[in-house]
């Protein structure tokens, strides 16, 4: 014979100890937000990512939560990084979407990354990217124009596969000089100067710049205008065939060969050519007379002896 079931009054009598707890329990139910009764709990954890919860612990149906990849990781292309709270406290499915990647490819002075890679942000090891030469440079086909993402998540070292184009040889400017500061390649600098006595008209310098599909000097070359300076060197005087007539005169008189044409000095100075002739005549006459007298004396002595 089975035992008799307790009647309702007996059961209620046994629950009398819960009576004091009923008011707090009812208050707690009233204070709890209705969303907590059927909304989603915090979304699932994702490898290498953090969910943006904004301090919330429960999420109503239709709520959206987005994840952000940890530092050093990159979002995989075509992978979702967001979950939705569905009916029944269930989050939408999501796959792992953060992974290690090389940074944006190296920026090169002489080449630019091809357009197809500019919108890409995920570069796993083994990824190869290509470059094109910038304007002012020409392709060196002996070297590859690519970079590769290595296993240590760094890019391979770039070769200098583009060389600078060369501007035309500047030559020289008339009455001046062209000074090549570095070289005549793209980006090179020329300066100009003029010879002494000439003035520079135009630019003092110019660069080798892009011109269409090639390169050329950015400015017209200047001109050197003016006259050369007069020489300051005094020419050596030629030896004149002249004689000084008077110490008080500043000009020389040509040498005269005819005594009768000589001028008579009016001041102190050397004798004229006529006076010289008279003196020489007198001296010569005196000598001749002396010789004659001596000859007579010696002749007389010889005769008497």
Secondary structure, DSSP 8 states (H G I E B T S, - for coil): -------HHHHHHHGGGGGGGHHHHHHHHHHS-GGGGTSEES----TTEEE--TT-SEE-TT-EEEEEE-TTEEE-TT---EEEEETTTEE------EEE---S----SSEEE-GGGTT-----TT-EEEEEE-TTEEE-TTS--EEEB-TTS-B------EEE-B-------TTEEEEESS-SBTT-EEEEEE-TTEEEES-SEEEEEEETTEEEESS---EEEE---------------EE---TT-SS-EE--S-GGG----SSSSS--HHHHHHHHHHHHHHHHHHHHHHHHHHHHHHHH-
